[in-house]
Amino acid sequence: ARDIALSPRPDGPGTDHRALLSVEKASALLYELAQTTNTRLKLSFKKPASKTVDKVAITAPWQVGAFEIADVPDILMGVTGDASGFFETLSAIPGLTISDITFRDGWTVKGMIHAR
């Protein structure tokens, strides 16, 4: 048996929000991916969430965005080849999660992204 050192999950308790990309950088990466892969991207960010606790207004230091990448070719999905480049690129973007992958007249990948 060998010991495997597990690094703390980036989305775990006490995560430093400063590890997230700026909205501008996250958007640029997703638009660049869409342009490079000849896919269509829909991307929108909400304003930072705010709450009042004991009469003190608290605003989240991040924004939540929703994305949809449509017309993803079969080869990028691993249907006719190796999909590692497409999903490796997505997994390298801090704060990005995929929530849905569907096929209806083409592949669509949907998810959320947290950014500063």
N, C-alpha and C positions, 0 to 999 in steps of 0.2 A: 504494500500500500504506500502511496505517496501523498504527501500533504499538498493540498492545493490552496494557495492564498487567494481568497476571494476579495476583490476590491469592492468598496461600498457602492451600492447602486446609485447612479446619479439622480434617481427620482425618489430616493429614500428619505427618511426623516432627517431634518437638518440640512437638506440640500441647499447649496449656495446658489441663489438665483443669478449671481454674476456669471455663472458658467453658461447661461443662456446667451444666444446671439441677440444682437439688436434686431428689431423688426425689419430694418432696412437690409441688413446682412442676410437674415433668414429668407426674406422675400427674394433677394437677388439670387441666392443659391437655388431656390425652387424654380424661379423663372429661367435661370441658366440651364438647369436640368431639363425643363420642358423644351427649351429651344434646342438643346443638344440631342434629345431623344425624339424630337419632332412630335411631341404630345401637346395636349391642351391643358392649361392650368387655370383653375379658379382658386383664388386666395383672398381671404378677408380676415381682418383682425377686429376684435371688439376692444372698446376702451378698457383700461384696467378696472377690475372690480373694486368697489368701495363698500365699506361697512362702517357703522358707527358703534363703538363699544364704549360704554360708560361716558358718553358725550364726547368721545374722541374719534375723529374721522381717520380711518385707516384705509390706505389705498394699496393694492397689491403692486409689487415692483415688477410685474410682468403683464403681458397681454396674451390673450388666448386667440389663436387663429384657427380657421378651418380651411382645409385645402381639398381639392379634387384634381387628380391628374387623370385625364381621359385620353382615349385612343392610344393606349399603351400597346405597342406591338407584341405579338406572341413571343418573339425571341427575348424580349426584356422580361417577360413573365416566366421564362423557363420552359415554355411549352415546346419550343423548337430549338432550344439551345440553353446556354448558361445565363441565368438571371442574376448572377452574383453582383455584377457591376451596378445595376439599377438599385437593387435593395441595399447593397453596401453603401451606396451614396446616400440613400435616404436614412439609413441607420447611423450614419456619421453626423447627421445634423442634430445638435443637442436640443432636447425638448420636443422632438417630433415623434408622434405615435401614429401607427396605421390602425384604423378601426374597421375598415371594410375593403374587400377586394371583390369586385363583381365582373361578370361577363354578360354583356347585352349589346350585341353588334360591336363588340370590342371590349377590351379590358379597361376598368376604371379602378383607381386606388384612391381611397378617401381617408382622411385622418385629421388630427389636430396638431398644432404646434404652439409651444409656449416661447415667447421671446420678450426681451427687455424693451 
